[in-house]
Amino acid sequence: MPKNFRDLMAILLAVIVFPALWVLEGLGIISVPNGMLVATLPLETLVIQFYFRRATAQEEQIEK
């Protein structure tokens, strides 16, 4: 479960927003430039890396 807004935002982007964009584009419901679609791939990778990162010592103290 997300512990803060940043975690919630990471989950929403990686699980809902980017895949929905790809599906809607694939079905022809929306038209998105190819450059934008290609840019979402590394962005999703960065979001996933952010979500599964190790918390810093400062963040661990705040959560306690």
Jmol script that loads the backbone (N, CA, C; Angstrom):
load data "model"
ATOM      1  N   MET A   1       0.836  -1.181   0.000  1.00  0.00           N
ATOM      2  CA  MET A   1       0.000   0.000   0.000  1.00  0.00           C
ATOM      3  C   MET A   1       0.883   1.247   0.000  1.00  0.00           C
ATOM      4  N   PRO A   2       0.514   2.258  -0.772  1.00  0.00           N
ATOM      5  CA  PRO A   2       1.342   3.467  -0.801  1.00  0.00           C
ATOM      6  C   PRO A   2       1.370   4.170   0.544  1.00  0.00           C
ATOM      7  N   LYS A   3       2.566   4.607   0.921  1.00  0.00           N
ATOM      8  CA  LYS A   3       2.737   5.256   2.218  1.00  0.00           C
ATOM      9  C   LYS A   3       2.628   6.768   2.123  1.00  0.00           C
ATOM     10  N   ASN A   4       2.861   7.316   0.937  1.00  0.00           N
ATOM     11  CA  ASN A   4       2.785   8.761   0.778  1.00  0.00           C
ATOM     12  C   ASN A   4       2.362   9.094  -0.649  1.00  0.00           C
ATOM     13  N   PHE A   5       2.245  10.382  -0.927  1.00  0.00           N
ATOM     14  CA  PHE A   5       1.768  10.824  -2.235  1.00  0.00           C
ATOM     15  C   PHE A   5       2.703  10.393  -3.361  1.00  0.00           C
ATOM     16  N   ARG A   6       4.008  10.436  -3.112  1.00  0.00           N
ATOM     17  CA  ARG A   6       4.957  10.056  -4.167  1.00  0.00           C
ATOM     18  C   ARG A   6       4.782   8.592  -4.555  1.00  0.00           C
ATOM     19  N   ASP A   7       4.567   7.726  -3.578  1.00  0.00           N
ATOM     20  CA  ASP A   7       4.345   6.314  -3.881  1.00  0.00           C
ATOM     21  C   ASP A   7       3.042   6.119  -4.655  1.00  0.00           C
ATOM     22  N   LEU A   8       1.993   6.824  -4.248  1.00  0.00           N
ATOM     23  CA  LEU A   8       0.707   6.733  -4.940  1.00  0.00           C
ATOM     24  C   LEU A   8       0.851   7.206  -6.383  1.00  0.00           C
ATOM     25  N   MET A   9       1.544   8.305  -6.585  1.00  0.00           N
ATOM     26  CA  MET A   9       1.743   8.836  -7.930  1.00  0.00           C
ATOM     27  C   MET A   9       2.531   7.852  -8.793  1.00  0.00           C
ATOM     28  N   ALA A  10       3.543   7.213  -8.228  1.00  0.00           N
ATOM     29  CA  ALA A  10       4.335   6.235  -8.976  1.00  0.00           C
ATOM     30  C   ALA A  10       3.467   5.058  -9.412  1.00  0.00           C
ATOM     31  N   ILE A  11       2.622   4.585  -8.523  1.00  0.00           N
ATOM     32  CA  ILE A  11       1.749   3.461  -8.860  1.00  0.00           C
ATOM     33  C   ILE A  11       0.749   3.861  -9.938  1.00  0.00           C
ATOM     34  N   LEU A  12       0.141   5.024  -9.790  1.00  0.00           N
ATOM     35  CA  LEU A  12      -0.841   5.476 -10.775  1.00  0.00           C
ATOM     36  C   LEU A  12      -0.222   5.621 -12.163  1.00  0.00           C
ATOM     37  N   LEU A  13       0.959   6.199 -12.229  1.00  0.00           N
ATOM     38  CA  LEU A  13       1.606   6.379 -13.532  1.00  0.00           C
ATOM     39  C   LEU A  13       1.992   5.046 -14.158  1.00  0.00           C
ATOM     40  N   ALA A  14       2.619   4.177 -13.381  1.00  0.00           N
ATOM     41  CA  ALA A  14       3.154   2.926 -13.930  1.00  0.00           C
ATOM     42  C   ALA A  14       2.072   1.898 -14.238  1.00  0.00           C
ATOM     43  N   VAL A  15       0.981   1.910 -13.480  1.00  0.00           N
ATOM     44  CA  VAL A  15      -0.028   0.861 -13.633  1.00  0.00           C
ATOM     45  C   VAL A  15      -1.244   1.325 -14.434  1.00  0.00           C
ATOM     46  N   ILE A  16      -1.567   2.614 -14.370  1.00  0.00           N
ATOM     47  CA  ILE A  16      -2.794   3.072 -15.023  1.00  0.00           C
ATOM     48  C   ILE A  16      -2.524   4.014 -16.197  1.00  0.00           C
ATOM     49  N   VAL A  17      -1.811   5.097 -15.965  1.00  0.00           N
ATOM     50  CA  VAL A  17      -1.701   6.154 -16.973  1.00  0.00           C
ATOM     51  C   VAL A  17      -0.940   5.701 -18.216  1.00  0.00           C
ATOM     52  N   PHE A  18       0.283   5.223 -18.059  1.00  0.00           N
ATOM     53  CA  PHE A  18       1.067   4.837 -19.236  1.00  0.00           C
ATOM     54  C   PHE A  18       0.443   3.657 -19.982  1.00  0.00           C
ATOM     55  N   PRO A  19       0.060   2.568 -19.310  1.00  0.00           N
ATOM     56  CA  PRO A  19      -0.581   1.477 -20.053  1.00  0.00           C
ATOM     57  C   PRO A  19      -1.885   1.904 -20.738  1.00  0.00           C
ATOM     58  N   ALA A  20      -2.672   2.760 -20.083  1.00  0.00           N
ATOM     59  CA  ALA A  20      -3.911   3.234 -20.707  1.00  0.00           C
ATOM     60  C   ALA A  20      -3.600   4.035 -21.967  1.00  0.00           C
ATOM     61  N   LEU A  21      -2.570   4.853 -21.909  1.00  0.00           N
ATOM     62  CA  LEU A  21      -2.160   5.634 -23.078  1.00  0.00           C
ATOM     63  C   LEU A  21      -1.778   4.708 -24.229  1.00  0.00           C
ATOM     64  N   TRP A  22      -1.018   3.657 -23.927  1.00  0.00           N
ATOM     65  CA  TRP A  22      -0.597   2.717 -24.965  1.00  0.00           C
ATOM     66  C   TRP A  22      -1.789   1.963 -25.548  1.00  0.00           C
ATOM     67  N   VAL A  23      -2.707   1.531 -24.699  1.00  0.00           N
ATOM     68  CA  VAL A  23      -3.876   0.784 -25.177  1.00  0.00           C
ATOM     69  C   VAL A  23      -4.765   1.675 -26.034  1.00  0.00           C
ATOM     70  N   LEU A  24      -5.047   2.880 -25.565  1.00  0.00           N
ATOM     71  CA  LEU A  24      -5.900   3.788 -26.331  1.00  0.00           C
ATOM     72  C   LEU A  24      -5.275   4.138 -27.677  1.00  0.00           C
ATOM     73  N   GLU A  25      -3.980   4.327 -27.708  1.00  0.00           N
ATOM     74  CA  GLU A  25      -3.287   4.600 -28.973  1.00  0.00           C
ATOM     75  C   GLU A  25      -3.336   3.368 -29.876  1.00  0.00           C
ATOM     76  N   GLY A  26      -3.126   2.201 -29.314  1.00  0.00           N
ATOM     77  CA  GLY A  26      -3.151   0.972 -30.103  1.00  0.00           C
ATOM     78  C   GLY A  26      -4.509   0.684 -30.706  1.00  0.00           C
ATOM     79  N   LEU A  27      -5.568   1.028 -29.988  1.00  0.00           N
ATOM     80  CA  LEU A  27      -6.925   0.814 -30.492  1.00  0.00           C
ATOM     81  C   LEU A  27      -7.368   1.914 -31.451  1.00  0.00           C
ATOM     82  N   GLY A  28      -6.585   2.965 -31.571  1.00  0.00           N
ATOM     83  CA  GLY A  28      -6.926   4.055 -32.477  1.00  0.00           C
ATOM     84  C   GLY A  28      -7.915   5.050 -31.895  1.00  0.00           C
ATOM     85  N   ILE A  29      -8.160   4.981 -30.597  1.00  0.00           N
ATOM     86  CA  ILE A  29      -9.104   5.897 -29.954  1.00  0.00           C
ATOM     87  C   ILE A  29      -8.503   7.291 -29.841  1.00  0.00           C
ATOM     88  N   ILE A  30      -7.207   7.362 -29.561  1.00  0.00           N
ATOM     89  CA  ILE A  30      -6.510   8.645 -29.515  1.00  0.00           C
ATOM     90  C   ILE A  30      -5.320   8.582 -30.460  1.00  0.00           C
ATOM     91  N   SER A  31      -4.840   9.732 -30.837  1.00  0.00           N
ATOM     92  CA  SER A  31      -3.666   9.800 -31.700  1.00  0.00           C
ATOM     93  C   SER A  31      -2.570  10.561 -30.964  1.00  0.00           C
ATOM     94  N   VAL A  32      -1.492   9.863 -30.682  1.00  0.00           N
ATOM     95  CA  VAL A  32      -0.371  10.447 -29.955  1.00  0.00           C
ATOM     96  C   VAL A  32       0.862  10.342 -30.852  1.00  0.00           C
ATOM     97  N   PRO A  33       1.659  11.403 -30.937  1.00  0.00           N
ATOM     98  CA  PRO A  33       2.878  11.315 -31.753  1.00  0.00           C
ATOM     99  C   PRO A  33       3.784  10.171 -31.288  1.00  0.00           C
ATOM    100  N   ASN A  34       4.429   9.534 -32.249  1.00  0.00           N
ATOM    101  CA  ASN A  34       5.293   8.396 -31.926  1.00  0.00           C
ATOM    102  C   ASN A  34       6.390   8.768 -30.943  1.00  0.00           C
ATOM    103  N   GLY A  35       6.922   9.966 -31.053  1.00  0.00           N
ATOM    104  CA  GLY A  35       7.972  10.401 -30.134  1.00  0.00           C
ATOM    105  C   GLY A  35       7.500  10.420 -28.696  1.00  0.00           C
ATOM    106  N   MET A  36       6.252  10.797 -28.511  1.00  0.00           N
ATOM    107  CA  MET A  36       5.705  10.825 -27.151  1.00  0.00           C
ATOM    108  C   MET A  36       5.521   9.403 -26.611  1.00  0.00           C
ATOM    109  N   LEU A  37       5.054   8.508 -27.459  1.00  0.00           N
ATOM    110  CA  LEU A  37       4.892   7.118 -27.022  1.00  0.00           C
ATOM    111  C   LEU A  37       6.237   6.492 -26.675  1.00  0.00           C
ATOM    112  N   VAL A  38       7.235   6.757 -27.500  1.00  0.00           N
ATOM    113  CA  VAL A  38       8.570   6.216 -27.238  1.00  0.00           C
ATOM    114  C   VAL A  38       9.127   6.788 -25.938  1.00  0.00           C
ATOM    115  N   ALA A  39       8.838   8.040 -25.652  1.00  0.00           N
ATOM    116  CA  ALA A  39       9.344   8.678 -24.429  1.00  0.00           C
ATOM    117  C   ALA A  39       8.710   8.092 -23.174  1.00  0.00           C
ATOM    118  N   THR A  40       7.512   7.520 -23.284  1.00  0.00           N
ATOM    119  CA  THR A  40       6.862   6.957 -22.094  1.00  0.00           C
ATOM    120  C   THR A  40       7.544   5.678 -21.614  1.00  0.00           C
ATOM    121  N   LEU A  41       8.233   4.978 -22.495  1.00  0.00           N
ATOM    122  CA  LEU A  41       8.907   3.740 -22.073  1.00  0.00           C
ATOM    123  C   LEU A  41      10.001   4.002 -21.042  1.00  0.00           C
ATOM    124  N   PRO A  42      10.963   4.891 -21.318  1.00  0.00           N
ATOM    125  CA  PRO A  42      11.963   5.154 -20.271  1.00  0.00           C
ATOM    126  C   PRO A  42      11.359   5.843 -19.053  1.00  0.00           C
ATOM    127  N   LEU A  43      10.314   6.641 -19.263  1.00  0.00           N
ATOM    128  CA  LEU A  43       9.669   7.282 -18.114  1.00  0.00           C
ATOM    129  C   LEU A  43       9.058   6.240 -17.188  1.00  0.00           C
ATOM    130  N   GLU A  44       8.405   5.231 -17.764  1.00  0.00           N
ATOM    131  CA  GLU A  44       7.826   4.191 -16.916  1.00  0.00           C
ATOM    132  C   GLU A  44       8.924   3.426 -16.181  1.00  0.00           C
ATOM    133  N   THR A  45      10.026   3.168 -16.858  1.00  0.00           N
ATOM    134  CA  THR A  45      11.151   2.498 -16.209  1.00  0.00           C
ATOM    135  C   THR A  45      11.658   3.308 -15.026  1.00  0.00           C
ATOM    136  N   LEU A  46      11.782   4.616 -15.204  1.00  0.00           N
ATOM    137  CA  LEU A  46      12.234   5.473 -14.107  1.00  0.00           C
ATOM    138  C   LEU A  46      11.238   5.491 -12.953  1.00  0.00           C
ATOM    139  N   VAL A  47       9.952   5.502 -13.268  1.00  0.00           N
ATOM    140  CA  VAL A  47       8.929   5.489 -12.221  1.00  0.00           C
ATOM    141  C   VAL A  47       9.010   4.195 -11.428  1.00  0.00           C
ATOM    142  N   ILE A  48       9.164   3.073 -12.111  1.00  0.00           N
ATOM    143  CA  ILE A  48       9.259   1.781 -11.425  1.00  0.00           C
ATOM    144  C   ILE A  48      10.526   1.722 -10.573  1.00  0.00           C
ATOM    145  N   GLN A  49      11.634   2.217 -11.100  1.00  0.00           N
ATOM    146  CA  GLN A  49      12.867   2.251 -10.309  1.00  0.00           C
ATOM    147  C   GLN A  49      12.692   3.128  -9.080  1.00  0.00           C
ATOM    148  N   PHE A  50      11.998   4.238  -9.223  1.00  0.00           N
ATOM    149  CA  PHE A  50      11.752   5.127  -8.093  1.00  0.00           C
ATOM    150  C   PHE A  50      10.913   4.421  -7.034  1.00  0.00           C
ATOM    151  N   TYR A  51       9.880   3.711  -7.459  1.00  0.00           N
ATOM    152  CA  TYR A  51       8.990   3.066  -6.504  1.00  0.00           C
ATOM    153  C   TYR A  51       9.705   1.963  -5.731  1.00  0.00           C
ATOM    154  N   PHE A  52      10.561   1.203  -6.392  1.00  0.00           N
ATOM    155  CA  PHE A  52      11.240   0.088  -5.735  1.00  0.00           C
ATOM    156  C   PHE A  52      12.627   0.458  -5.210  1.00  0.00           C
ATOM    157  N   ARG A  53      12.905   1.734  -5.098  1.00  0.00           N
ATOM    158  CA  ARG A  53      14.205   2.180  -4.599  1.00  0.00           C
ATOM    159  C   ARG A  53      14.338   1.862  -3.115  1.00  0.00           C
ATOM    160  N   ARG A  54      15.543   1.939  -2.634  1.00  0.00           N
ATOM    161  CA  ARG A  54      15.772   1.823  -1.192  1.00  0.00           C
ATOM    162  C   ARG A  54      15.535   3.190  -0.581  1.00  0.00           C
ATOM    163  N   ALA A  55      14.818   3.217   0.503  1.00  0.00           N
ATOM    164  CA  ALA A  55      14.558   4.481   1.190  1.00  0.00           C
ATOM    165  C   ALA A  55      15.847   4.999   1.812  1.00  0.00           C
ATOM    166  N   THR A  56      16.046   6.294   1.745  1.00  0.00           N
ATOM    167  CA  THR A  56      17.218   6.891   2.371  1.00  0.00           C
ATOM    168  C   THR A  56      17.029   6.896   3.882  1.00  0.00           C
ATOM    169  N   ALA A  57      18.098   7.124   4.599  1.00  0.00           N
ATOM    170  CA  ALA A  57      18.025   7.146   6.064  1.00  0.00           C
ATOM    171  C   ALA A  57      17.062   8.229   6.540  1.00  0.00           C
ATOM    172  N   GLN A  58      17.063   9.367   5.871  1.00  0.00           N
ATOM    173  CA  GLN A  58      16.165  10.456   6.259  1.00  0.00           C
ATOM    174  C   GLN A  58      14.703  10.050   6.054  1.00  0.00           C
ATOM    175  N   GLU A  59      14.392   9.390   4.953  1.00  0.00           N
ATOM    176  CA  GLU A  59      13.023   8.945   4.704  1.00  0.00           C
ATOM    177  C   GLU A  59      12.595   7.889   5.716  1.00  0.00           C
ATOM    178  N   GLU A  60      13.516   7.004   6.084  1.00  0.00           N
ATOM    179  CA  GLU A  60      13.186   5.980   7.070  1.00  0.00           C
ATOM    180  C   GLU A  60      12.859   6.606   8.414  1.00  0.00           C
ATOM    181  N   GLN A  61      13.568   7.665   8.790  1.00  0.00           N
ATOM    182  CA  GLN A  61      13.289   8.342  10.056  1.00  0.00           C
ATOM    183  C   GLN A  61      11.935   9.033  10.013  1.00  0.00           C
ATOM    184  N   ILE A  62      11.588   9.610   8.885  1.00  0.00           N
ATOM    185  CA  ILE A  62      10.302  10.298   8.754  1.00  0.00           C
ATOM    186  C   ILE A  62       9.155   9.306   8.856  1.00  0.00           C
ATOM    187  N   GLU A  63       9.311   8.119   8.269  1.00  0.00           N
ATOM    188  CA  GLU A  63       8.249   7.122   8.270  1.00  0.00           C
ATOM    189  C   GLU A  63       8.010   6.523   9.648  1.00  0.00           C
ATOM    190  N   LYS A  64       9.009   6.566  10.520  1.00  0.00           N
ATOM    191  CA  LYS A  64       8.865   5.946  11.844  1.00  0.00           C
ATOM    192  C   LYS A  64       8.075   6.794  12.781  1.00  0.00           C
TER     193      LYS A  64
END
end "model"
wireframe off; spacefill off
backbone 0.3
color backbone group
